[in-house]
Amino acid sequence: MAAKLIKGTEIREVILEEITQEVKQIKEKHGMVPGLVTILVGENPASISYVTLKIQTAHRVGFKEVQDSQPVDISEKDLLALIDKYNKDDSIHGILVQLPLPKHIDEKKVLNAIDPDKDVDGFHPVNVGRLMIGGSEVKFPPCTPAGIQELIVRSGVETSGAEVVVVGRSNIVGKPIANMMLQKGPGANSTVTVVHTRTKDMAFHCKRADILIVAAGVPDLVKPEWIKPGACVIDVGVNRVGEKVSEKTGKKVAILKGDVDFEAAKEIAGYITPVPGGVGPMTITMLMRNTLRSLKFKLGLM
Ligand code: GUN
């Protein structure tokens, strides 16, 4: 294997430890800890498992954690009232409404009701705008793109002047990471190209990439011949391609595949993220960092 493996599972541990230490120091000095509420509507099994992991991680780093589970038939009005309650609660610094929401609720309306200064997902239009402006305007970079940037920086990959090619133009990964990488500042200063389903020659662009970020949701979309030798390849894809029985638990688990043909790509790339264990573990880690940032903004520490 030529490529150095970028292990999100290891980088997560380092960052969570940094957050834990910072929470301890703030608690000693200011008598406050970050407060995070996770609002879960209904009983979608995938959402329950995400939320459980978020709660466990919040406890681990020393946050106050409020889990607010609501029935699947909660009205939009009641959900908006609940958000308003947490917007006004001084002990809560981050509000997360787990998506997707049931069909009778307007997701956009709900996300827009969250106080932008507690929007630790970074999905509110105000925070999307702040991200676009960049620099000190940025409050809450969205979690998956923030995790990608951390993986690149902490692996020692040079971003300044690098050709970054982003595959995919979603609002939660493609567009924000493209925007973040072209900003002025450390971990950015890149020349960015975004390719998507209407791009005429995706391979042509990918072959130029010093850093290739793939968030398309198509298993094995990126072929090894699309990768420039020595490039840094970040695979954001999490595609369920089947099921297997876990050796550890004896239970059925999903077989996951990324958007990049990993086995072939790792012989060409200089750095590569595995799936699972690459980008995935970083998303919740960045949610914790954003919640800590929220308290720090409030205390005037940022
Ligand atoms: N559902 C799946 N991923 C996410 C996420 O990052 N944030 C929220 N709020 N819901 C999600």
Boltz pocket constraint, residues with backbone or C-beta under 6 A from the ligand:
constraints:
  - pocket:
      binder: B
      contacts: [[A, 50], [A, 96], [A, 97], [A, 98], [A, 99], [A, 100], [A, 121], [A, 143], [A, 283]]
      max_distance: 6.0
